[in-house]
Amino acid sequence: MSCDPGLINGYVVKNESSYIIKSDVRLDEGRRASNDDSIYTVKINPKSLVKIIEYGEIGNAHDKKQSFLEAFDTISISSGELLFNTGFTDRKNWQYKVINRGLFSLDKVEYILVIKNENFTQ
């Protein structure tokens, strides 16, 4: 009997700005845990860290590089009337972190987007 390795991918927004941020996310149909196709909206207060979504898949902990958003049907970051002027979908704006790499447990990684006041224009 063999067992495929499992991986949990987490996506986190670290809001270092003084603005309330809204994130809208929805996974691709094949990656959803249920038939629910709702867009999940997460409010991120200033000076806070929030996991906007996580999902599991078969695989080991590794940086997906430019394909790190491949599981998303929808992902957006906004703050009222302010425009996000940094390409949040650009991999270089996300930090990659291995949370757990286990022999008898699921590997777990996080992609972290740090948002600052200078990321917005009015």
KEGU-536364 format. One record per atom (N, C-alpha, C, CB): residue number from 1; atom name; x, y, z. Coordinates in steps of 0.1 Angstrom, whole numbers, plus 5000, padded with zeros to 4 digits. Glycine has a CB too. Example, Ala and Ser with C-alpha at 12.3 -4.5 7.8 and 13.67 -1.06 7.14 Angstrom:
2
(1 "N" (5132 4943 5078))
(1 "CA" (5123 4955 5078))
(1 "C" (5132 4967 5078))
(1 "CB" (5113 4955 5090))
(2 "N" (5128 4978 5071))
(2 "CA" (5137 4989 5071))
(2 "C" (5129 5000 5079))
(2 "CB" (5141 4994 5057))
***
This chain:
122
(1 "N" (5008 4988 5000))
(1 "CA" (5000 5000 5000))
(1 "C" (5009 5012 5000))
(1 "CB" (4990 5000 5012))
(2 "N" (5006 5022 4991))
(2 "CA" (5013 5034 4991))
(2 "C" (5004 5046 4995))
(2 "CB" (5020 5037 4977))
(3 "N" (5011 5057 4999))
(3 "CA" (5003 5068 5004))
(3 "C" (5009 5081 4997))
(3 "CB" (5003 5070 5019))
(4 "N" (5001 5088 4990))
(4 "CA" (5006 5100 4983))
(4 "C" (5008 5111 4994))
(4 "CB" (4996 5104 4972))
(5 "N" (5018 5119 4992))
(5 "CA" (5021 5129 5002))
(5 "C" (5010 5140 5000))
(5 "CB" (5035 5136 4999))
(6 "N" (5007 5147 5011))
(6 "CA" (4997 5157 5011))
(6 "C" (5003 5171 5014))
(6 "CB" (4986 5154 5021))
(7 "N" (4997 5181 5009))
(7 "CA" (5002 5195 5010))
(7 "C" (4990 5204 5013))
(7 "CB" (5010 5199 4998))
(8 "N" (4992 5213 5023))
(8 "CA" (4982 5224 5025))
(8 "C" (4989 5237 5021))
(8 "CB" (4978 5224 5041))
(9 "N" (4982 5244 5012))
(9 "CA" (4987 5257 5008))
(9 "C" (4978 5268 5015))
(9 "CB" (4986 5258 4992))
(10 "N" (4985 5277 5022))
(10 "CA" (4978 5288 5029))
(10 "C" (4982 5301 5022))
(10 "CB" (4981 5288 5044))
(11 "N" (4972 5310 5022))
(11 "CA" (4974 5323 5016))
(11 "C" (4971 5334 5027))
(11 "CB" (4966 5326 5003))
(12 "N" (4980 5342 5030))
(12 "CA" (4979 5351 5041))
(12 "C" (4982 5366 5036))
(12 "CB" (4989 5348 5053))
(13 "N" (4974 5375 5042))
(13 "CA" (4976 5389 5039))
(13 "C" (4980 5395 5053))
(13 "CB" (4963 5396 5033))
(14 "N" (4992 5402 5052))
(14 "CA" (4996 5409 5064))
(14 "C" (4994 5424 5061))
(14 "CB" (5012 5406 5067))
(15 "N" (4985 5430 5067))
(15 "CA" (4981 5444 5065))
(15 "C" (4988 5453 5074))
(15 "CB" (4965 5446 5067))
(16 "N" (4999 5458 5069))
(16 "CA" (5007 5468 5077))
(16 "C" (5003 5482 5074))
(16 "CB" (5022 5467 5074))
(17 "N" (4992 5484 5066))
(17 "CA" (4987 5497 5062))
(17 "C" (4978 5502 5073))
(17 "CB" (4980 5497 5048))
(18 "N" (4973 5515 5071))
(18 "CA" (4964 5520 5080))
(18 "C" (4949 5519 5075))
(18 "CB" (4967 5535 5084))
(19 "N" (4948 5511 5064))
(19 "CA" (4935 5510 5057))
(19 "C" (4928 5496 5060))
(19 "CB" (4936 5512 5042))
(20 "N" (4915 5496 5060))
(20 "CA" (4908 5483 5060))
(20 "C" (4908 5478 5046))
(20 "CB" (4893 5485 5066))
(21 "N" (4912 5465 5045))
(21 "CA" (4914 5459 5032))
(21 "C" (4903 5448 5031))
(21 "CB" (4928 5453 5030))
(22 "N" (4899 5446 5019))
(22 "CA" (4889 5435 5016))
(22 "C" (4896 5426 5006))
(22 "CB" (4876 5441 5010))
(23 "N" (4895 5413 5008))
(23 "CA" (4900 5403 4999))
(23 "C" (4888 5394 4995))
(23 "CB" (4911 5394 5006))
(24 "N" (4887 5392 4982))
(24 "CA" (4877 5382 4976))
(24 "C" (4884 5371 4970))
(24 "CB" (4867 5390 4966))
(25 "N" (4880 5359 4974))
(25 "CA" (4887 5347 4968))
(25 "C" (4877 5336 4965))
(25 "CB" (4898 5342 4978))
(26 "N" (4880 5328 4955))
(26 "CA" (4873 5316 4951))
(26 "C" (4882 5307 4944))
(26 "CB" (4860 5319 4942))
(27 "N" (4882 5294 4949))
(27 "CA" (4891 5284 4943))
(27 "C" (4885 5279 4930))
(27 "CB" (4893 5273 4952))
(28 "N" (4893 5274 4921))
(28 "CA" (4888 5267 4909))
(28 "C" (4879 5256 4913))
(28 "CB" (4900 5262 4900))
(29 "N" (4870 5252 4905))
(29 "CA" (4860 5242 4908))
(29 "C" (4866 5229 4912))
(29 "CB" (4851 5239 4896))
(30 "N" (4877 5224 4906))
(30 "CA" (4883 5212 4910))
(30 "C" (4890 5212 4923))
(30 "CB" (4892 5208 4899))
(31 "N" (4892 5223 4929))
(31 "CA" (4900 5224 4942))
(31 "C" (4891 5227 4954))
(31 "CB" (4910 5235 4941))
(32 "N" (4878 5229 4951))
(32 "CA" (4869 5232 4962))
(32 "C" (4865 5220 4970))
(32 "CB" (4856 5239 4957))
(33 "N" (4864 5221 4983))
(33 "CA" (4860 5210 4992))
(33 "C" (4846 5206 4990))
(33 "CB" (4864 5214 5006))
(34 "N" (4838 5215 4985))
(34 "CA" (4823 5212 4983))
(34 "C" (4819 5218 4970))
(34 "CB" (4815 5218 4995))
(35 "N" (4806 5217 4967))
(35 "CA" (4801 5223 4954))
(35 "C" (4798 5238 4956))
(35 "CB" (4788 5215 4950))
(36 "N" (4801 5243 4967))
(36 "CA" (4798 5257 4970))
(36 "C" (4808 5266 4961))
(36 "CB" (4801 5261 4985))
(37 "N" (4802 5274 4952))
(37 "CA" (4810 5282 4943))
(37 "C" (4810 5297 4948))
(37 "CB" (4805 5281 4929))
(38 "N" (4807 5299 4961))
(38 "CA" (4807 5313 4966))
(38 "C" (4821 5319 4966))
(38 "CB" (4801 5312 4980))
(39 "N" (4821 5332 4965))
(39 "CA" (4833 5340 4966))
(39 "C" (4833 5343 4981))
(39 "CB" (4833 5353 4957))
(40 "N" (4845 5340 4987))
(40 "CA" (4846 5343 5002))
(40 "C" (4853 5357 5003))
(40 "CB" (4855 5332 5008))
(41 "N" (4846 5365 5011))
(41 "CA" (4851 5379 5013))
(41 "C" (4857 5379 5027))
(41 "CB" (4840 5390 5011))
(42 "N" (4869 5385 5028))
(42 "CA" (4876 5386 5041))
(42 "C" (4879 5400 5044))
(42 "CB" (4888 5376 5042))
(43 "N" (4875 5405 5055))
(43 "CA" (4879 5419 5059))
(43 "C" (4892 5418 5067))
(43 "CB" (4867 5426 5067))
(44 "N" (4901 5427 5064))
(44 "CA" (4915 5426 5070))
(44 "C" (4917 5440 5076))
(44 "CB" (4926 5423 5060))
(45 "N" (4917 5441 5089))
(45 "CA" (4918 5454 5096))
(45 "C" (4933 5458 5095))
(45 "CB" (4914 5452 5111))
(46 "N" (4935 5471 5097))
(46 "CA" (4949 5476 5098))
(46 "C" (4957 5469 5108))
(46 "CB" (4949 5492 5100))
(47 "N" (4970 5468 5105))
(47 "CA" (4980 5462 5114))
(47 "C" (4976 5448 5119))
(47 "CB" (4981 5471 5126))
(48 "N" (4971 5440 5110))
(48 "CA" (4967 5426 5113))
(48 "C" (4971 5416 5102))
(48 "CB" (4951 5425 5114))
(49 "N" (4971 5403 5106))
(49 "CA" (4975 5392 5097))
(49 "C" (4963 5383 5096))
(49 "CB" (4988 5385 5103))
(50 "N" (4959 5380 5084))
(50 "CA" (4947 5371 5082))
(50 "C" (4950 5361 5071))
(50 "CB" (4935 5380 5079))
(51 "N" (4946 5348 5074))
(51 "CA" (4947 5338 5064))
(51 "C" (4934 5339 5055))
(51 "CB" (4948 5324 5070))
(52 "N" (4936 5342 5043))
(52 "CA" (4924 5345 5034))
(52 "C" (4918 5332 5029))
(52 "CB" (4927 5354 5023))
(53 "N" (4926 5321 5027))
(53 "CA" (4921 5308 5023))
(53 "C" (4933 5298 5024))
(53 "CB" (4916 5309 5008))
(54 "N" (4929 5286 5025))
(54 "CA" (4939 5275 5024))
(54 "C" (4932 5263 5017))
(54 "CB" (4944 5271 5038))
(55 "N" (4939 5255 5011))
(55 "CA" (4934 5243 5004))
(55 "C" (4945 5232 5004))
(55 "CB" (4929 5246 4989))
(56 "N" (4940 5220 5003))
(56 "CA" (4949 5208 5002))
(56 "C" (4950 5202 4988))
(56 "CB" (4944 5198 5012))
(57 "N" (4961 5196 4986))
(57 "CA" (4963 5188 4974))
(57 "C" (4974 5178 4976))
(57 "CB" (4968 5198 4962))
(58 "N" (4976 5169 4966))
(58 "CA" (4986 5159 4966))
(58 "C" (4999 5166 4963))
(58 "CB" (4983 5147 4957))
(59 "N" (5010 5163 4970))
(59 "CA" (5023 5169 4967))
(59 "C" (5031 5171 4980))
(59 "CB" (5021 5181 4959))
(60 "N" (5043 5176 4977))
(60 "CA" (5052 5180 4988))
(60 "C" (5054 5195 4989))
(60 "CB" (5066 5173 4986))
(61 "N" (5059 5200 5000))
(61 "CA" (5062 5214 5002))
(61 "C" (5072 5219 4991))
(61 "CB" (5067 5217 5016))
(62 "N" (5068 5228 4983))
(62 "CA" (5076 5234 4973))
(62 "C" (5070 5248 4969))
(62 "CB" (5078 5225 4961))
(63 "N" (5079 5257 4965))
(63 "CA" (5075 5270 4960))
(63 "C" (5070 5268 4946))
(63 "CB" (5086 5280 4961))
(64 "N" (5057 5272 4943))
(64 "CA" (5051 5270 4930))
(64 "C" (5056 5281 4920))
(64 "CB" (5036 5270 4931))
(65 "N" (5064 5290 4925))
(65 "CA" (5070 5301 4916))
(65 "C" (5058 5308 4910))
(65 "CB" (5079 5295 4905))
(66 "N" (5059 5310 4897))
(66 "CA" (5048 5319 4890))
(66 "C" (5035 5312 4890))
(66 "CB" (5053 5322 4876))
(67 "N" (5034 5299 4893))
(67 "CA" (5021 5292 4893))
(67 "C" (5014 5292 4906))
(67 "CB" (5023 5278 4888))
(68 "N" (5019 5300 4916))
(68 "CA" (5014 5300 4929))
(68 "C" (4999 5303 4931))
(68 "CB" (5022 5309 4938))
(69 "N" (4993 5310 4921))
(69 "CA" (4979 5313 4921))
(69 "C" (4970 5304 4912))
(69 "CB" (4977 5328 4917))
(70 "N" (4976 5293 4907))
(70 "CA" (4969 5285 4898))
(70 "C" (4956 5279 4903))
(70 "CB" (4978 5274 4894))
(71 "N" (4954 5278 4916))
(71 "CA" (4942 5272 4922))
(71 "C" (4930 5281 4922))
(71 "CB" (4945 5267 4935))
(72 "N" (4933 5294 4919))
(72 "CA" (4922 5304 4921))
(72 "C" (4914 5307 4908))
(72 "CB" (4928 5317 4926))
(73 "N" (4901 5307 4910))
(73 "CA" (4892 5312 4900))
(73 "C" (4891 5328 4901))
(73 "CB" (4878 5306 4901))
(74 "N" (4891 5333 4913))
(74 "CA" (4890 5347 4916))
(74 "C" (4899 5350 4928))
(74 "CB" (4875 5351 4919))
(75 "N" (4906 5361 4927))
(75 "CA" (4913 5367 4939))
(75 "C" (4915 5382 4936))
(75 "CB" (4927 5360 4941))
(76 "N" (4911 5389 4946))
(76 "CA" (4912 5404 4945))
(76 "C" (4915 5410 4959))
(76 "CB" (4899 5410 4939))
(77 "N" (4922 5421 4959))
(77 "CA" (4925 5429 4971))
(77 "C" (4921 5443 4968))
(77 "CB" (4941 5428 4974))
(78 "N" (4913 5449 4977))
(78 "CA" (4909 5463 4976))
(78 "C" (4907 5470 4989))
(78 "CB" (4895 5463 4968))
(79 "N" (4906 5483 4988))
(79 "CA" (4903 5491 5000))
(79 "C" (4895 5503 4997))
(79 "CB" (4917 5495 5007))
(80 "N" (4882 5501 4996))
(80 "CA" (4873 5512 4993))
(80 "C" (4876 5519 4980))
(80 "CB" (4873 5522 5004))
(81 "N" (4878 5532 4981))
(81 "CA" (4880 5540 4969))
(81 "C" (4895 5540 4965))
(81 "CB" (4876 5554 4971))
(82 "N" (4904 5535 4973))
(82 "CA" (4918 5534 4970))
(82 "C" (4921 5524 4960))
(82 "CB" (4926 5532 4983))
(83 "N" (4931 5526 4951))
(83 "CA" (4935 5517 4941))
(83 "C" (4948 5510 4946))
(83 "CB" (4937 5523 4928))
(84 "N" (4948 5497 4945))
(84 "CA" (4960 5489 4949))
(84 "C" (4970 5491 4937))
(84 "CB" (4957 5474 4951))
(85 "N" (4981 5498 4939))
(85 "CA" (4990 5501 4928))
(85 "C" (5001 5491 4926))
(85 "CB" (4996 5515 4930))
(86 "N" (5002 5481 4934))
(86 "CA" (5012 5471 4932))
(86 "C" (5006 5458 4927))
(86 "CB" (5020 5468 4946))
(87 "N" (5012 5451 4918))
(87 "CA" (5006 5439 4913))
(87 "C" (5006 5428 4923))
(87 "CB" (5014 5435 4900))
(88 "N" (4995 5427 4930))
(88 "CA" (4994 5416 4941))
(88 "C" (4995 5402 4935))
(88 "CB" (4982 5418 4949))
(89 "N" (4992 5401 4922))
(89 "CA" (4993 5387 4916))
(89 "C" (5007 5384 4912))
(89 "CB" (4983 5386 4904))
(90 "N" (5016 5393 4913))
(90 "CA" (5030 5391 4909))
(90 "C" (5037 5383 4921))
(90 "CB" (5037 5404 4906))
(91 "N" (5043 5372 4918))
(91 "CA" (5049 5363 4928))
(91 "C" (5059 5370 4936))
(91 "CB" (5055 5351 4921))
(92 "N" (5066 5380 4930))
(92 "CA" (5077 5387 4938))
(92 "C" (5072 5395 4950))
(92 "CB" (5085 5396 4928))
(93 "N" (5059 5397 4950))
(93 "CA" (5053 5405 4961))
(93 "C" (5048 5396 4972))
(93 "CB" (5041 5413 4956))
(94 "N" (5049 5383 4971))
(94 "CA" (5045 5374 4981))
(94 "C" (5058 5367 4987))
(94 "CB" (5035 5363 4975))
(95 "N" (5058 5365 5000))
(95 "CA" (5068 5357 5007))
(95 "C" (5064 5343 5008))
(95 "CB" (5071 5363 5021))
(96 "N" (5073 5334 5007))
(96 "CA" (5070 5319 5007))
(96 "C" (5076 5314 5020))
(96 "CB" (5076 5312 4995))
(97 "N" (5068 5306 5027))
(97 "CA" (5073 5301 5040))
(97 "C" (5068 5286 5042))
(97 "CB" (5068 5309 5052))
(98 "N" (5077 5277 5045))
(98 "CA" (5074 5263 5048))
(98 "C" (5070 5263 5063))
(98 "CB" (5085 5253 5045))
(99 "N" (5058 5259 5066))
(99 "CA" (5053 5259 5080))
(99 "C" (5056 5245 5086))
(99 "CB" (5038 5261 5081))
(100 "N" (5054 5234 5078))
(100 "CA" (5056 5221 5083))
(100 "C" (5060 5212 5072))
(100 "CB" (5043 5215 5090))
(101 "N" (5071 5204 5074))
(101 "CA" (5075 5194 5064))
(101 "C" (5077 5181 5072))
(101 "CB" (5089 5198 5057))
(102 "N" (5066 5173 5072))
(102 "CA" (5066 5161 5080))
(102 "C" (5066 5148 5073))
(102 "CB" (5055 5162 5090))
(103 "N" (5072 5138 5079))
(103 "CA" (5072 5125 5074))
(103 "C" (5059 5118 5076))
(103 "CB" (5083 5116 5080))
(104 "N" (5052 5121 5088))
(104 "CA" (5040 5114 5091))
(104 "C" (5028 5124 5092))
(104 "CB" (5041 5107 5104))
(105 "N" (5030 5136 5086))
(105 "CA" (5019 5146 5086))
(105 "C" (5020 5154 5073))
(105 "CB" (5021 5156 5098))
(106 "N" (5010 5161 5070))
(106 "CA" (5009 5169 5058))
(106 "C" (5019 5180 5058))
(106 "CB" (4995 5175 5056))
(107 "N" (5025 5182 5047))
(107 "CA" (5034 5194 5045))
(107 "C" (5025 5206 5045))
(107 "CB" (5043 5193 5032))
(108 "N" (5029 5218 5050))
(108 "CA" (5021 5230 5050))
(108 "C" (5030 5242 5047))
(108 "CB" (5015 5232 5064))
(109 "N" (5025 5250 5037))
(109 "CA" (5032 5262 5033))
(109 "C" (5023 5274 5033))
(109 "CB" (5038 5260 5019))
(110 "N" (5029 5285 5033))
(110 "CA" (5021 5298 5033))
(110 "C" (5028 5307 5023))
(110 "CB" (5020 5304 5046))
(111 "N" (5019 5314 5015))
(111 "CA" (5023 5326 5007))
(111 "C" (5018 5338 5014))
(111 "CB" (5018 5324 4992))
(112 "N" (5026 5348 5017))
(112 "CA" (5023 5359 5025))
(112 "C" (5024 5372 5017))
(112 "CB" (5031 5360 5038))
(113 "N" (5013 5379 5016))
(113 "CA" (5014 5392 5009))
(113 "C" (5014 5403 5020))
(113 "CB" (5001 5394 5000))
(114 "N" (5024 5412 5020))
(114 "CA" (5026 5423 5029))
(114 "C" (5021 5435 5022))
(114 "CB" (5040 5424 5035))
(115 "N" (5011 5442 5028))
(115 "CA" (5005 5454 5023))
(115 "C" (5009 5466 5032))
(115 "CB" (4990 5453 5021))
(116 "N" (5014 5477 5025))
(116 "CA" (5017 5489 5032))
(116 "C" (5010 5501 5026))
(116 "CB" (5033 5491 5032))
(117 "N" (5010 5512 5033))
(117 "CA" (5003 5524 5028))
(117 "C" (5007 5528 5014))
(117 "CB" (5005 5536 5038))
(118 "N" (5020 5526 5011))
(118 "CA" (5025 5530 4998))
(118 "C" (5020 5521 4987))
(118 "CB" (5040 5531 4998))
(119 "N" (5013 5510 4990))
(119 "CA" (5007 5502 4979))
(119 "C" (4994 5507 4974))
(119 "CB" (5005 5488 4985))
(120 "N" (4989 5518 4979))
(120 "CA" (4977 5524 4975))
(120 "C" (4978 5538 4969))
(120 "CB" (4967 5524 4986))
(121 "N" (4970 5541 4959))
(121 "CA" (4969 5555 4954))
(121 "C" (4954 5559 4955))
(121 "CB" (4975 5556 4940))
(122 "N" (4952 5572 4956))
(122 "CA" (4938 5577 4957))
(122 "C" (4933 5581 4943))
(122 "CB" (4937 5588 4966))
***
